[in-house]
Amino acid sequence: MTMWNRQRFGILSILAYVALSWAARFDMGLGEQIASLVYPLDTFSMYAGPPADTIGHLLVRDEVGAMHHVRDFTGYQCDAELKRGATRCADQPGFAYHYDDLVRYIDGHSGSGATHVDLIFRTWRLRPREAPSIEADCVIAHCVAAP
């Protein structure tokens, strides 16, 4: 292969990669940030910054108001559907893949318990050079959980 052919092949390969990555960018129903999950076309949305000056996360609040991680409990029985978009807090800002992962955990750990908890979506306000401040707690569901 001559030098000119190698250069032409290299340029065509780069152009084909760019065209393919843009074509695959909108291949999923949940939006452009989670386009293709196949490397090297992955958009790596997990490394994206927060979409605005607020960000939220799914947490558990017990009867005395103490906060817990969702995975601190081993069984859940909740009074509402938790699927994203169907909850009372559908408009809250956050990373969808975090929410979906925690809802899959709750769905996979259904059971009964003795601890009454609220499944909440806590939102923090982010300001440059300041610590995040709690903006709001949106109750998604009331649950009974097993520690």
MOURCOR-V966941 format. One record per residue. RES is the residue in one small letter. SS is DSSP state (helix for helix, strand for strand, loop for the rest). Layout:
RES,SS ; RES,SS
This chain:
m,loop ; t,loop ; m,helix ; w,helix ; n,helix ; r,helix ; q,helix ; r,helix ; f,helix ; g,helix ; i,helix ; l,helix ; s,helix ; i,helix ; l,helix ; a,helix ; y,helix ; v,helix ; a,helix ; l,helix ; s,helix ; w,helix ; a,helix ; a,helix ; r,loop ; f,loop ; d,loop ; m,loop ; g,loop ; l,loop ; g,loop ; e,helix ; q,helix ; i,helix ; a,loop ; s,strand ; l,loop ; v,loop ; y,loop ; p,loop ; l,loop ; d,strand ; t,loop ; f,loop ; s,helix ; m,helix ; y,helix ; a,loop ; g,loop ; p,loop ; p,loop ; a,loop ; d,loop ; t,strand ; i,strand ; g,strand ; h,strand ; l,strand ; l,strand ; v,strand ; r,strand ; d,strand ; e,loop ; v,loop ; g,loop ; a,loop ; m,strand ; h,strand ; h,loop ; v,helix ; r,helix ; d,helix ; f,loop ; t,loop ; g,strand ; y,strand ; q,strand ; c,strand ; d,loop ; a,loop ; e,loop ; l,loop ; k,loop ; r,loop ; g,loop ; a,loop ; t,loop ; r,loop ; c,loop ; a,loop ; d,loop ; q,loop ; p,loop ; g,loop ; f,loop ; a,helix ; y,helix ; h,helix ; y,helix ; d,helix ; d,helix ; l,helix ; v,helix ; r,helix ; y,helix ; i,helix ; d,helix ; g,helix ; h,loop ; s,strand ; g,loop ; s,loop ; g,loop ; a,loop ; t,strand ; h,strand ; v,strand ; d,strand ; l,strand ; i,strand ; f,strand ; r,strand ; t,strand ; w,strand ; r,strand ; l,loop ; r,loop ; p,loop ; r,loop ; e,loop ; a,loop ; p,loop ; s,strand ; i,strand ; e,strand ; a,strand ; d,strand ; c,strand ; v,strand ; i,strand ; a,strand ; h,strand ; c,strand ; v,strand ; a,strand ; a,strand ; p,loop
